[in-house]
Amino acid sequence: MNGIRATWMQKAGAAARIFLGALFLYMGATKALHPEAFLKLVRQYELTDNHLVLNTIAATLPWFEMYCGLLLICGVAVRGASLILALILMAFTAAIWQRGLHLEAVRGIPFCAVKFDCGCGNGEVMVCHKITENLGLILLSLWLFAGQGRLWAVKYSLGRA
Protein backbone atom coordinates (compact mmCIF):
# COMPACT_ATOMS: atom_id res chain seq x y z
CA MET A 1 0.00 0.00 0.00
CA ASN A 2 2.79 2.46 0.88
CA GLY A 3 4.56 1.68 -2.41
CA ILE A 4 1.43 2.55 -4.39
CA ARG A 5 0.96 5.80 -2.49
CA ALA A 6 4.59 6.77 -2.91
CA THR A 7 4.36 6.13 -6.65
CA TRP A 8 1.22 8.28 -6.85
CA MET A 9 2.92 11.08 -4.91
CA GLN A 10 5.99 10.86 -7.13
CA LYS A 11 3.85 11.10 -10.27
CA ALA A 12 1.86 13.99 -8.80
CA GLY A 13 5.11 15.79 -7.98
CA ALA A 14 6.44 15.29 -11.50
CA ALA A 15 3.14 16.47 -12.99
CA ALA A 16 3.16 19.53 -10.71
CA ARG A 17 6.74 20.30 -11.71
CA ILE A 18 5.96 20.06 -15.43
CA PHE A 19 2.70 22.03 -15.04
CA LEU A 20 4.38 24.86 -13.12
CA GLY A 21 7.27 24.92 -15.57
CA ALA A 22 4.97 25.06 -18.60
CA LEU A 23 2.86 27.77 -16.97
CA PHE A 24 5.87 30.00 -16.32
CA LEU A 25 7.27 29.28 -19.76
CA TYR A 26 3.96 30.45 -21.26
CA MET A 27 3.58 33.49 -18.99
CA GLY A 28 7.15 34.58 -19.60
CA ALA A 29 6.79 34.18 -23.36
CA THR A 30 3.61 36.28 -23.50
CA LYS A 31 5.46 39.08 -21.69
CA ALA A 32 8.67 38.74 -23.70
CA LEU A 33 6.78 38.97 -26.99
CA HIS A 34 5.27 42.32 -25.95
CA PRO A 35 7.90 44.11 -23.82
CA GLU A 36 6.41 47.61 -24.20
CA ALA A 37 2.98 46.45 -23.08
CA PHE A 38 4.51 44.60 -20.14
CA LEU A 39 6.50 47.69 -19.14
CA LYS A 40 3.28 49.76 -19.11
CA LEU A 41 1.64 47.18 -16.84
CA VAL A 42 4.64 47.09 -14.48
CA ARG A 43 4.52 50.91 -14.25
CA GLN A 44 0.91 50.75 -13.03
CA TYR A 45 2.06 49.07 -9.82
CA GLU A 46 4.01 52.23 -8.88
CA LEU A 47 6.78 50.13 -7.33
CA THR A 48 9.38 52.79 -8.08
CA ASP A 49 9.89 56.00 -10.04
CA ASN A 50 13.31 54.85 -11.21
CA HIS A 51 13.03 54.18 -14.95
CA LEU A 52 16.15 52.02 -14.96
CA VAL A 53 14.65 49.68 -12.34
CA LEU A 54 11.31 49.52 -14.18
CA ASN A 55 13.00 48.82 -17.52
CA THR A 56 15.21 46.17 -15.93
CA ILE A 57 12.20 44.41 -14.39
CA ALA A 58 10.25 44.52 -17.66
CA ALA A 59 13.23 43.37 -19.73
CA THR A 60 14.51 40.56 -17.51
CA LEU A 61 11.55 39.11 -15.60
CA PRO A 62 9.92 37.37 -18.59
CA TRP A 63 13.19 35.69 -19.58
CA PHE A 64 13.88 34.71 -15.98
CA GLU A 65 10.40 33.16 -15.71
CA MET A 66 10.98 31.20 -18.93
CA TYR A 67 14.40 30.04 -17.69
CA CYS A 68 12.96 28.80 -14.38
CA GLY A 69 10.08 27.17 -16.28
CA LEU A 70 12.52 25.30 -18.52
CA LEU A 71 14.52 24.19 -15.49
CA LEU A 72 11.36 22.75 -13.93
CA ILE A 73 10.26 21.00 -17.12
CA CYS A 74 13.71 19.46 -17.58
CA GLY A 75 13.99 18.61 -13.89
CA VAL A 76 17.19 20.56 -13.33
CA ALA A 77 17.71 22.54 -10.11
CA VAL A 78 14.05 21.98 -9.19
CA ARG A 79 14.47 23.12 -5.60
CA GLY A 80 16.17 26.38 -6.55
CA ALA A 81 13.85 27.18 -9.47
CA SER A 82 10.72 26.45 -7.43
CA LEU A 83 11.96 28.58 -4.51
CA ILE A 84 12.74 31.50 -6.82
CA LEU A 85 9.32 31.23 -8.45
CA ALA A 86 7.65 31.10 -5.03
CA LEU A 87 9.48 34.30 -4.02
CA ILE A 88 8.52 36.03 -7.29
CA LEU A 89 4.91 34.94 -6.80
CA MET A 90 4.91 36.23 -3.20
CA ALA A 91 6.24 39.62 -4.27
CA PHE A 92 3.77 40.00 -7.11
CA THR A 93 0.87 38.75 -5.00
CA ALA A 94 1.64 41.50 -2.49
CA ALA A 95 1.82 44.02 -5.37
CA ILE A 96 -1.50 42.76 -6.78
CA TRP A 97 -3.04 43.06 -3.31
CA GLN A 98 -1.83 46.68 -2.99
CA ARG A 99 -3.01 47.59 -6.49
CA GLY A 100 -6.38 45.97 -5.77
CA LEU A 101 -6.75 48.01 -2.56
CA HIS A 102 -5.86 51.19 -4.46
CA LEU A 103 -8.38 50.49 -7.23
CA GLU A 104 -11.01 49.56 -4.64
CA ALA A 105 -10.62 52.97 -3.00
CA VAL A 106 -10.49 54.90 -6.29
CA ARG A 107 -13.43 53.13 -7.91
CA GLY A 108 -15.50 52.75 -4.73
CA ILE A 109 -16.25 49.08 -5.39
CA PRO A 110 -15.77 45.95 -3.26
CA PHE A 111 -12.26 44.49 -3.31
CA CYS A 112 -13.31 41.26 -5.04
CA ALA A 113 -15.11 43.25 -7.75
CA VAL A 114 -11.83 44.92 -8.78
CA LYS A 115 -10.68 43.79 -12.21
CA PHE A 116 -7.44 44.79 -13.95
CA ASP A 117 -4.63 43.46 -16.13
CA CYS A 118 -2.05 42.32 -13.61
CA GLY A 119 0.62 41.74 -16.25
CA CYS A 120 0.64 37.99 -15.78
CA GLY A 121 -0.16 37.27 -19.40
CA ASN A 122 -3.86 36.45 -19.06
CA GLY A 123 -5.43 39.88 -19.64
CA GLU A 124 -7.84 41.38 -17.13
CA VAL A 125 -8.55 39.29 -14.05
CA MET A 126 -10.60 39.63 -10.89
CA VAL A 127 -8.24 40.51 -8.05
CA CYS A 128 -9.56 37.88 -5.62
CA HIS A 129 -9.29 35.14 -8.26
CA LYS A 130 -5.73 36.16 -9.11
CA ILE A 131 -4.66 36.26 -5.46
CA THR A 132 -6.22 32.83 -4.86
CA GLU A 133 -4.53 31.47 -7.99
CA ASN A 134 -1.17 32.89 -6.92
CA LEU A 135 -1.52 31.41 -3.42
CA GLY A 136 -2.11 28.00 -5.00
CA LEU A 137 0.94 28.43 -7.22
CA ILE A 138 3.01 29.51 -4.20
CA LEU A 139 1.95 26.37 -2.32
CA LEU A 140 2.74 24.23 -5.37
CA SER A 141 6.18 25.86 -5.67
CA LEU A 142 6.89 25.33 -1.99
CA TRP A 143 5.72 21.70 -2.26
CA LEU A 144 8.30 21.18 -5.02
CA PHE A 145 10.92 22.96 -2.93
CA ALA A 146 10.11 20.65 0.00
CA GLY A 147 11.14 17.59 -1.99
CA GLN A 148 8.46 16.65 -4.49
CA GLY A 149 8.99 16.43 -8.25
CA ARG A 150 12.06 14.18 -8.27
CA LEU A 151 10.52 11.62 -10.64
CA TRP A 152 11.97 11.98 -14.16
CA ALA A 153 14.18 14.87 -12.99
CA VAL A 154 17.62 15.11 -14.60
CA LYS A 155 19.31 16.80 -11.62
CA TYR A 156 16.78 17.67 -8.91
CA SER A 157 19.13 19.74 -6.78
CA LEU A 158 22.47 21.29 -7.60
CA GLY A 159 23.74 20.47 -4.11
CA ARG A 160 25.09 17.09 -3.12
CA ALA A 161 24.37 14.12 -5.34
C-alpha positions as CSV (number, residue, x, y, z in Angstrom):
1,M,0.0,0.0,0.0
2,N,2.8,2.5,0.9
3,G,4.6,1.7,-2.4
4,I,1.4,2.5,-4.4
5,R,1.0,5.8,-2.5
6,A,4.6,6.8,-2.9
7,T,4.4,6.1,-6.6
8,W,1.2,8.3,-6.9
9,M,2.9,11.1,-4.9
10,Q,6.0,10.9,-7.1
11,K,3.9,11.1,-10.3
12,A,1.9,14.0,-8.8
13,G,5.1,15.8,-8.0
14,A,6.4,15.3,-11.5
15,A,3.1,16.5,-13.0
16,A,3.2,19.5,-10.7
17,R,6.7,20.3,-11.7
18,I,6.0,20.1,-15.4
19,F,2.7,22.0,-15.0
20,L,4.4,24.9,-13.1
21,G,7.3,24.9,-15.6
22,A,5.0,25.1,-18.6
23,L,2.9,27.8,-17.0
24,F,5.9,30.0,-16.3
25,L,7.3,29.3,-19.8
26,Y,4.0,30.5,-21.3
27,M,3.6,33.5,-19.0
28,G,7.2,34.6,-19.6
29,A,6.8,34.2,-23.4
30,T,3.6,36.3,-23.5
31,K,5.5,39.1,-21.7
32,A,8.7,38.7,-23.7
33,L,6.8,39.0,-27.0
34,H,5.3,42.3,-26.0
35,P,7.9,44.1,-23.8
36,E,6.4,47.6,-24.2
37,A,3.0,46.5,-23.1
38,F,4.5,44.6,-20.1
39,L,6.5,47.7,-19.1
40,K,3.3,49.8,-19.1
41,L,1.6,47.2,-16.8
42,V,4.6,47.1,-14.5
43,R,4.5,50.9,-14.3
44,Q,0.9,50.8,-13.0
45,Y,2.1,49.1,-9.8
46,E,4.0,52.2,-8.9
47,L,6.8,50.1,-7.3
48,T,9.4,52.8,-8.1
49,D,9.9,56.0,-10.0
50,N,13.3,54.9,-11.2
51,H,13.0,54.2,-14.9
52,L,16.1,52.0,-15.0
53,V,14.6,49.7,-12.3
54,L,11.3,49.5,-14.2
55,N,13.0,48.8,-17.5
56,T,15.2,46.2,-15.9
57,I,12.2,44.4,-14.4
58,A,10.3,44.5,-17.7
59,A,13.2,43.4,-19.7
60,T,14.5,40.6,-17.5
61,L,11.6,39.1,-15.6
62,P,9.9,37.4,-18.6
63,W,13.2,35.7,-19.6
64,F,13.9,34.7,-16.0
65,E,10.4,33.2,-15.7
66,M,11.0,31.2,-18.9
67,Y,14.4,30.0,-17.7
68,C,13.0,28.8,-14.4
69,G,10.1,27.2,-16.3
70,L,12.5,25.3,-18.5
71,L,14.5,24.2,-15.5
72,L,11.4,22.7,-13.9
73,I,10.3,21.0,-17.1
74,C,13.7,19.5,-17.6
75,G,14.0,18.6,-13.9
76,V,17.2,20.6,-13.3
77,A,17.7,22.5,-10.1
78,V,14.0,22.0,-9.2
79,R,14.5,23.1,-5.6
80,G,16.2,26.4,-6.5
81,A,13.8,27.2,-9.5
82,S,10.7,26.5,-7.4
83,L,12.0,28.6,-4.5
84,I,12.7,31.5,-6.8
85,L,9.3,31.2,-8.5
86,A,7.6,31.1,-5.0
87,L,9.5,34.3,-4.0
88,I,8.5,36.0,-7.3
89,L,4.9,34.9,-6.8
90,M,4.9,36.2,-3.2
91,A,6.2,39.6,-4.3
92,F,3.8,40.0,-7.1
93,T,0.9,38.7,-5.0
94,A,1.6,41.5,-2.5
95,A,1.8,44.0,-5.4
96,I,-1.5,42.8,-6.8
97,W,-3.0,43.1,-3.3
98,Q,-1.8,46.7,-3.0
99,R,-3.0,47.6,-6.5
100,G,-6.4,46.0,-5.8
101,L,-6.8,48.0,-2.6
102,H,-5.9,51.2,-4.5
103,L,-8.4,50.5,-7.2
104,E,-11.0,49.6,-4.6
105,A,-10.6,53.0,-3.0
106,V,-10.5,54.9,-6.3
107,R,-13.4,53.1,-7.9
108,G,-15.5,52.7,-4.7
109,I,-16.3,49.1,-5.4
110,P,-15.8,46.0,-3.3
111,F,-12.3,44.5,-3.3
112,C,-13.3,41.3,-5.0
113,A,-15.1,43.2,-7.7
114,V,-11.8,44.9,-8.8
115,K,-10.7,43.8,-12.2
116,F,-7.4,44.8,-13.9
117,D,-4.6,43.5,-16.1
118,C,-2.1,42.3,-13.6
119,G,0.6,41.7,-16.2
120,C,0.6,38.0,-15.8
121,G,-0.2,37.3,-19.4
122,N,-3.9,36.4,-19.1
123,G,-5.4,39.9,-19.6
124,E,-7.8,41.4,-17.1
125,V,-8.5,39.3,-14.0
126,M,-10.6,39.6,-10.9
127,V,-8.2,40.5,-8.1
128,C,-9.6,37.9,-5.6
129,H,-9.3,35.1,-8.3
130,K,-5.7,36.2,-9.1
131,I,-4.7,36.3,-5.5
132,T,-6.2,32.8,-4.9
133,E,-4.5,31.5,-8.0
134,N,-1.2,32.9,-6.9
135,L,-1.5,31.4,-3.4
136,G,-2.1,28.0,-5.0
137,L,0.9,28.4,-7.2
138,I,3.0,29.5,-4.2
139,L,1.9,26.4,-2.3
140,L,2.7,24.2,-5.4
141,S,6.2,25.9,-5.7
142,L,6.9,25.3,-2.0
143,W,5.7,21.7,-2.3
144,L,8.3,21.2,-5.0
145,F,10.9,23.0,-2.9
146,A,10.1,20.6,0.0
147,G,11.1,17.6,-2.0
148,Q,8.5,16.6,-4.5
149,G,9.0,16.4,-8.2
150,R,12.1,14.2,-8.3
151,L,10.5,11.6,-10.6
152,W,12.0,12.0,-14.2
153,A,14.2,14.9,-13.0
154,V,17.6,15.1,-14.6
155,K,19.3,16.8,-11.6
156,Y,16.8,17.7,-8.9
157,S,19.1,19.7,-6.8
158,L,22.5,21.3,-7.6
159,G,23.7,20.5,-4.1
160,R,25.1,17.1,-3.1
161,A,24.4,14.1,-5.3
